[in-house]
Amino acid sequence: MDFKRGFLNKAKAPKPAKKCIHDQDTPPKSGDPHGLVGAPIPIPRAEKTRPEVPIYGEIPISPDNHTTVNFVYAALPRNEHWKVWCLMLADTRDAILALPNFPSPMLSPPPSAPRPYVVQPAPGMGKGVFANMDFKPGSLIMCERPLAIFPAMIPCGIDGTPHPQISFKAFVEWMQPEYRKVFCGLYNCKSTAKDDLLGIVNTNCIYVGRLPGSYNGLYGAVGIELSRFNHSCTPNAQERWDLQSMSFHVRALRPIKKGEQIFISYCSLLRSRTERQQELSQKYGFKCACECCSLPPKDSARSDARRGALDAAHVKLYELDHQERDKAFQAWVKDLSLPDNHFAKHSQGLLDIIVAEGLYNKTLWVAHAETVCKAQSALGNAKGIIGVAKTAAMLSLVEDGQDGGWNMVATDPEKTAWWGLRKKYSLEK
């Protein structure tokens, strides 16, 4: 099953409930000659990139050692007008229904506000989603419950047959007529056959990821207007699945003007232009003509090099060693023979590449924002913290639904842990 996913188009292990992780090397204590008055604001700790999980999960074994899986149909949330038609394991359905306060209210603009977006013809792209107002980075563009959710691989058919087309046919026939009509009317880039339901799925599927329950594979979803977002290799928006409200949130990654088309990403963005073109052609049957893919050869090569550098940096996050980085920070703070930019030079360079490429991603930005903000705090440079922290807060909101503690850093940089520490060491010398 093909996923329209964001930055890397790779399946990651499920994230735990989001908390701002502050367990970094111990800040100066009261009584320490370099201590701060009161509890300092911690600079959020970068997460170590988790191992990938397979799209096709292991099949739970029944007590009698048979591998037949009891997938069930479920319309969730119950007792609400708009439901999501789900094909999932029974224990997944039960775990979702057992979530505290499920379902939470869907996010929506104020009733008096204009509709934030419109779906209209997009030259050379069929239809697309266009801004009906100006959006700031992090602003909510769309909140939509999808039509359907299903596993990325159905190990056996509902009727005992292994053919996924039969399973999807039965699943779609189970939907209420108005939902089924909308589903069957979605675009299919795989074929023109009216009964090719898997073609509709593989054209419009959006990544959901892991759901609670015994099945450890991934799930995908098909939306309605969510399916109208076109692709760009430098997207100006990003989608996020919110299980608690059973909906997708789409937020702006950078300023979007009224009338501008809103794009998400369908492919692995850190690949070269040639590799991205091949992936998009194979999966979706089109040649990308986005701003990045339309660059002249010299600029395109420069873009490929920048994305290659970001890809290498992302791989290194698998090996992130907080203790070693903390030791390096302490050594730099105390060794005044090292230049002021020594500790954060590499991280600042990567943030500059992200900005130059217009390829904003929370994982990479936050990992290196921690280093930059910690160094700038030690140098007593509020200006060097504020912009970086604001972007980290925005990207955390887009991907996680909350700012991760970064807005506090941006608002009161002088209260961050390690404020002015290197300067104090300098004065003592």
C-alpha positions as CSV (number, residue, x, y, z in Angstrom):
1,M,0.0,0.0,0.0
2,D,1.4,3.4,-1.0
3,F,1.3,6.2,1.7
4,K,1.2,9.9,1.0
5,R,3.6,10.7,3.8
6,G,5.7,13.7,4.8
7,F,9.4,14.2,5.1
8,L,11.0,10.8,4.9
9,N,8.2,8.5,3.9
10,K,9.5,5.9,6.4
11,A,7.6,4.1,9.0
12,K,8.8,4.9,12.5
13,A,8.0,3.2,15.7
14,P,5.1,4.6,17.6
15,K,5.8,7.6,19.8
16,P,4.9,7.5,23.4
17,A,2.6,10.1,24.9
18,K,4.3,13.4,24.2
19,K,6.1,15.0,27.1
20,C,8.7,17.7,27.1
21,I,11.9,15.8,28.0
22,H,14.1,17.8,30.2
23,D,16.6,15.2,31.4
24,Q,19.8,16.9,30.3
25,D,23.0,17.3,32.1
26,T,22.2,18.9,35.5
27,P,21.8,22.7,35.3
28,P,23.6,24.9,37.8
29,K,22.1,24.6,41.3
30,S,21.3,27.3,43.7
31,G,24.5,27.8,45.7
32,D,26.6,27.1,42.6
33,P,28.5,30.3,41.7
34,H,27.0,30.1,38.2
35,G,23.5,29.3,39.4
36,L,20.4,31.2,38.3
37,V,17.7,32.7,40.5
38,G,14.8,30.3,40.7
39,A,14.2,27.3,38.5
40,P,15.6,27.9,35.0
41,I,13.6,27.1,31.9
42,P,14.9,23.9,30.5
43,I,15.8,23.7,26.8
44,P,13.8,20.7,25.5
45,R,15.9,17.6,25.0
46,A,16.1,16.3,21.4
47,E,14.7,12.8,20.9
48,K,16.8,10.0,19.7
49,T,15.3,8.7,16.4
50,R,13.5,5.4,17.0
51,P,14.0,2.3,14.9
52,E,11.7,1.8,12.0
53,V,8.8,-0.7,12.2
54,P,7.6,-2.8,9.3
55,I,4.6,-1.7,7.3
56,Y,3.4,-5.3,7.4
57,G,3.2,-6.3,11.0
58,E,3.3,-9.7,12.6
59,I,0.0,-11.5,12.7
60,P,-1.2,-12.2,16.3
61,I,-1.6,-15.9,16.9
62,S,-4.9,-17.1,18.3
63,P,-4.9,-19.4,21.3
64,D,-5.3,-22.5,19.1
65,N,-2.2,-21.4,17.1
66,H,-4.2,-20.6,14.0
67,T,-3.1,-17.4,12.1
68,T,-6.5,-16.4,11.0
69,V,-7.0,-12.9,12.2
70,N,-10.4,-11.6,13.3
71,F,-10.6,-8.2,11.6
72,V,-13.9,-6.5,12.3
73,Y,-15.9,-3.6,10.9
74,A,-16.3,-0.6,13.2
75,A,-17.9,2.8,12.7
76,L,-16.1,5.2,15.0
77,P,-16.7,7.3,16.9
78,R,-20.0,5.9,18.0
79,N,-23.0,8.2,18.4
80,E,-21.6,10.9,16.2
81,H,-22.9,12.1,12.8
82,W,-19.6,11.7,10.9
83,K,-18.1,8.3,11.4
84,V,-14.8,6.7,10.2
85,W,-15.4,3.3,8.6
86,C,-12.7,1.1,10.1
87,L,-11.3,-2.3,9.3
88,M,-9.2,-3.4,12.2
89,L,-8.7,-6.0,14.9
90,A,-11.3,-6.2,17.6
91,D,-8.8,-5.4,20.3
92,T,-7.8,-2.3,18.4
93,R,-11.4,-1.1,18.3
94,D,-11.8,-1.8,22.0
95,A,-8.6,0.0,22.9
96,I,-9.7,3.1,21.0
97,L,-13.1,3.1,22.6
98,A,-11.4,2.8,26.0
99,L,-9.3,5.9,25.5
100,P,-10.1,8.5,28.2
101,N,-12.6,11.2,26.9
102,F,-12.7,9.6,23.5
103,P,-13.6,11.2,21.2
104,S,-12.2,14.6,21.9
105,P,-13.8,17.5,20.0
106,M,-12.5,18.1,16.5
107,L,-10.6,21.4,16.0
108,S,-12.4,23.9,13.9
109,P,-12.2,27.6,13.1
110,P,-14.6,30.0,14.8
111,P,-18.1,29.9,13.3
112,S,-17.8,33.5,12.1
113,A,-14.5,32.9,10.4
114,P,-14.4,32.3,6.6
115,R,-13.8,28.8,5.3
116,P,-10.0,28.5,5.5
117,Y,-9.6,26.8,2.2
118,V,-11.3,26.0,-1.1
119,V,-11.1,23.0,-3.4
120,Q,-10.9,24.1,-7.0
121,P,-9.3,23.2,-10.3
122,A,-5.5,23.3,-10.3
123,P,-3.9,23.6,-13.7
124,G,-2.3,20.4,-14.7
125,M,-3.2,18.7,-11.4
126,G,-7.0,18.1,-11.6
127,K,-8.2,19.7,-8.4
128,G,-6.2,21.2,-5.5
129,V,-6.6,22.9,-2.1
130,F,-6.2,26.7,-2.1
131,A,-5.9,29.1,0.8
132,N,-9.0,31.2,1.3
133,M,-7.1,33.3,3.9
134,D,-3.6,34.1,4.9
135,F,-2.0,31.5,7.1
136,K,0.9,31.9,9.5
137,P,3.3,29.0,10.2
138,G,1.6,26.5,12.5
139,S,-1.9,27.7,11.7
140,L,-4.6,25.1,11.3
141,I,-5.8,24.7,7.7
142,M,-8.0,21.6,7.9
143,C,-9.4,19.2,10.4
144,E,-11.1,16.2,8.8
145,R,-12.2,12.8,9.8
146,P,-11.3,10.3,7.1
147,L,-13.7,8.1,5.2
148,A,-12.0,4.9,6.2
149,I,-9.1,3.4,8.1
150,F,-7.5,0.0,7.3
151,P,-4.3,-2.0,7.8
152,A,-1.5,-1.5,5.3
153,M,-1.7,-5.2,4.7
154,I,-4.7,-7.5,5.2
155,P,-3.3,-10.9,5.9
156,C,-6.5,-12.7,5.1
157,G,-9.9,-11.8,3.7
158,I,-12.9,-11.3,5.9
159,D,-14.5,-14.3,4.2
160,G,-11.3,-16.4,4.6
161,T,-9.9,-15.7,1.2
162,P,-6.4,-14.1,1.0
163,H,-7.1,-11.7,-1.9
164,P,-7.1,-8.1,-0.6
165,Q,-9.4,-6.9,-3.5
166,I,-12.2,-9.1,-2.2
167,S,-11.6,-7.9,1.4
168,F,-11.8,-4.3,0.3
169,K,-14.9,-4.9,-1.8
170,A,-16.7,-6.4,1.2
171,F,-15.5,-3.6,3.4
172,V,-16.6,-0.8,1.1
173,E,-20.0,-2.6,0.5
174,W,-20.5,-2.5,4.3
175,M,-20.3,1.3,4.3
176,Q,-23.5,3.4,4.3
177,P,-24.5,4.3,0.8
178,E,-23.6,8.0,1.0
179,Y,-20.1,7.2,2.3
180,R,-19.6,4.4,-0.2
181,K,-20.5,6.8,-3.1
182,V,-17.9,9.3,-2.0
183,F,-15.3,6.6,-1.6
184,C,-15.9,5.1,-5.0
185,G,-15.9,8.6,-6.6
186,L,-12.3,9.4,-5.5
187,Y,-9.6,9.6,-8.1
188,N,-7.8,6.4,-9.1
189,C,-4.3,6.9,-10.8
190,K,-3.9,3.1,-11.0
191,S,-6.7,2.2,-13.4
192,T,-10.0,3.3,-14.9
193,A,-11.9,0.2,-13.7
194,K,-14.8,1.1,-11.5
195,D,-14.3,-1.9,-9.3
196,D,-10.6,-1.2,-8.6
197,L,-11.0,-0.3,-5.0
198,L,-7.3,-0.9,-4.1
199,G,-6.4,1.5,-6.9
200,I,-8.4,4.2,-5.1
201,V,-6.7,3.3,-1.8
202,N,-3.2,3.4,-3.2
203,T,-3.9,6.7,-4.9
204,N,-5.3,8.5,-1.8
205,C,-3.9,6.6,1.2
206,I,-2.6,8.8,4.0
207,Y,-0.3,7.5,6.7
208,V,-1.9,6.8,10.1
209,G,0.8,4.6,11.7
210,R,0.4,2.2,14.6
211,L,-2.9,1.9,16.5
212,P,-3.3,0.4,19.9
213,G,-3.9,-3.3,20.0
214,S,-2.1,-6.6,19.3
215,Y,-1.4,-5.9,15.6
216,N,2.0,-4.2,15.3
217,G,1.7,-3.2,11.6
218,L,0.7,0.1,10.2
219,Y,-2.6,1.6,9.3
220,G,-3.6,4.0,6.5
221,A,-6.6,6.1,5.8
222,V,-8.5,7.7,2.9
223,G,-10.0,11.1,3.3
224,I,-12.3,13.3,1.2
225,E,-10.9,16.8,0.9
226,L,-7.7,15.5,2.5
227,S,-7.3,13.6,-0.8
228,R,-7.4,16.8,-2.7
229,F,-4.0,18.1,-1.5
230,N,-1.4,18.0,-4.3
231,H,2.2,17.1,-3.9
232,S,5.3,19.3,-3.7
233,C,8.9,18.4,-2.9
234,T,9.0,21.6,-0.7
235,P,5.5,21.4,0.9
236,N,4.0,24.4,2.6
237,A,1.8,22.2,4.9
238,Q,1.9,18.9,6.8
239,E,-0.8,16.5,7.9
240,R,-0.9,14.8,11.3
241,W,-3.1,12.0,12.6
242,D,-4.8,12.7,15.9
243,L,-6.2,9.5,17.4
244,Q,-8.0,11.1,20.3
245,S,-10.3,13.0,17.9
246,M,-10.1,10.4,15.2
247,S,-9.1,13.1,12.7
248,F,-6.3,14.6,10.6
249,H,-5.0,18.0,11.2
250,V,-3.3,19.9,8.4
251,R,-1.2,22.9,9.4
252,A,1.0,25.4,7.6
253,L,4.8,25.0,7.6
254,R,5.5,28.5,6.4
255,P,3.5,31.6,5.5
256,I,0.8,30.9,2.9
257,K,-1.0,33.8,1.2
258,K,-4.7,33.8,0.2
259,G,-5.1,32.2,-3.2
260,E,-1.9,30.2,-2.9
261,Q,-2.2,26.4,-3.5
262,I,-1.5,24.3,-0.4
263,F,0.8,21.3,-0.8
264,I,1.7,18.3,1.2
265,S,4.3,15.6,0.4
266,Y,3.8,12.2,-1.1
267,C,7.4,10.9,-1.2
268,S,10.8,10.7,0.6
269,L,11.9,14.3,0.4
270,L,15.6,13.8,1.3
271,R,16.2,11.9,-1.9
272,S,17.7,13.5,-5.0
273,R,15.4,15.0,-7.7
274,T,15.9,12.0,-10.0
275,E,15.0,9.5,-7.2
276,R,11.9,11.6,-6.2
277,Q,10.7,11.7,-9.8
278,Q,11.1,8.0,-10.1
279,E,9.2,7.3,-6.9
280,L,6.3,9.6,-7.8
281,S,6.1,8.3,-11.3
282,Q,6.0,4.7,-10.1
283,K,3.5,5.2,-7.3
284,Y,1.2,8.0,-8.6
285,G,1.9,8.2,-12.4
286,F,2.9,11.8,-12.6
287,K,6.1,13.8,-13.2
288,C,6.6,16.4,-10.5
289,A,6.8,20.0,-11.7
290,C,7.0,21.6,-8.3
291,E,9.3,24.6,-7.6
292,C,12.1,22.4,-6.5
293,C,11.9,19.9,-9.4
294,S,11.7,22.8,-11.9
295,L,15.0,24.3,-10.9
296,P,17.7,24.7,-13.6
297,P,20.5,22.0,-13.5
298,K,23.0,24.0,-11.4
299,D,20.4,25.0,-8.8
300,S,18.9,21.5,-8.8
301,A,22.4,20.0,-8.1
302,R,22.8,22.4,-5.2
303,S,19.4,21.4,-3.8
304,D,20.3,17.7,-4.1
305,A,23.5,18.4,-2.2
306,R,21.6,20.2,0.6
307,R,19.1,17.3,0.9
308,G,21.9,14.8,1.0
309,A,23.5,16.7,3.9
310,L,20.1,16.7,5.7
311,D,19.7,12.9,5.0
312,A,23.1,12.2,6.5
313,A,22.3,14.3,9.5
314,H,19.0,12.4,10.0
315,V,20.8,9.1,9.9
316,K,23.2,10.2,12.6
317,L,20.2,10.8,14.9
318,Y,19.9,7.1,15.3
319,E,23.3,7.3,17.1
320,L,22.5,10.3,19.1
321,D,24.5,10.2,22.4
322,H,23.3,12.8,24.9
323,Q,26.0,12.1,27.4
324,E,28.8,12.6,24.8
325,R,27.2,15.8,23.6
326,D,26.7,17.1,27.1
327,K,30.4,16.4,27.9
328,A,31.4,18.4,24.7
329,F,29.2,21.3,25.8
330,Q,30.8,21.4,29.3
331,A,34.2,21.3,27.8
332,W,33.4,24.2,25.4
333,V,31.9,26.3,28.1
334,K,35.1,26.0,30.2
335,D,37.7,26.1,27.5
336,L,37.8,29.8,26.5
337,S,40.5,29.1,23.9
338,L,37.7,27.6,21.7
339,P,35.7,30.0,19.6
340,D,32.2,31.0,20.6
341,N,30.7,29.2,17.6
342,H,32.7,26.0,18.2
343,F,30.0,23.9,19.9
344,A,27.0,24.8,17.8
345,K,28.6,25.6,14.4
346,H,27.6,22.3,12.8
347,S,24.0,22.4,14.1
348,Q,23.6,26.0,13.1
349,G,24.8,25.1,9.6
350,L,22.2,22.4,9.3
351,L,19.4,24.8,10.4
352,D,20.6,27.2,7.8
353,I,20.4,24.4,5.2
354,I,16.8,23.6,6.2
355,V,15.9,27.3,5.8
356,A,17.6,27.6,2.5
357,E,16.0,24.5,1.2
358,G,12.6,25.4,2.6
359,L,12.3,21.8,3.9
360,Y,11.1,22.1,7.5
361,N,11.0,19.0,9.6
362,K,10.5,18.8,13.3
363,T,12.9,15.9,14.1
364,L,15.9,17.5,12.5
365,W,15.1,21.0,13.6
366,V,14.5,20.2,17.2
367,A,17.6,18.0,17.5
368,H,19.9,20.8,16.4
369,A,17.8,23.6,17.9
370,E,18.7,22.1,21.3
371,T,22.4,22.5,20.6
372,V,22.1,26.0,19.2
373,C,19.9,27.3,21.9
374,K,22.0,25.8,24.7
375,A,25.1,27.4,23.2
376,Q,23.4,30.8,22.7
377,S,22.1,30.6,26.3
378,A,25.7,30.0,27.6
379,L,26.8,33.0,25.5
380,G,23.9,35.2,26.8
381,N,22.6,35.8,23.3
382,A,18.8,36.0,23.4
383,K,18.5,37.0,19.8
384,G,20.3,33.7,18.8
385,I,17.6,31.7,20.7
386,I,14.3,33.3,19.9
387,G,13.9,32.6,16.2
388,V,15.2,29.1,16.5
389,A,13.0,28.3,19.5
390,K,9.9,29.8,17.8
391,T,10.4,27.5,14.7
392,A,10.9,24.5,17.0
393,A,7.6,25.3,18.8
394,M,5.8,25.7,15.5
395,L,7.2,22.4,14.1
396,S,6.4,20.6,17.3
397,L,2.8,21.9,17.1
398,V,2.5,20.8,13.5
399,E,3.8,17.2,14.2
400,D,2.8,16.6,17.8
401,G,-0.1,18.9,18.5
402,Q,1.8,20.9,21.2
403,D,4.8,23.2,21.3
404,G,7.0,20.8,23.3
405,G,8.1,23.5,25.8
406,W,9.8,25.6,23.1
407,N,7.5,28.7,23.5
408,M,8.7,29.2,27.0
409,V,12.3,29.2,25.7
410,A,11.4,31.7,23.0
411,T,9.5,34.0,25.4
412,D,12.1,34.1,28.2
413,P,15.5,33.2,26.8
414,E,17.2,34.9,29.7
415,K,15.6,32.4,32.0
416,T,16.9,29.3,30.2
417,A,19.3,26.9,31.9
418,W,23.0,27.9,31.3
419,W,22.2,31.5,30.7
420,G,25.5,33.5,30.5
421,L,27.5,30.6,31.8
422,R,30.4,31.0,29.4
423,K,30.5,34.7,29.9
424,K,30.8,34.1,33.7
425,Y,33.7,31.8,33.2
426,S,35.3,34.4,31.0
427,L,34.9,37.1,33.7
428,E,36.4,34.8,36.3
429,K,39.5,34.3,34.1
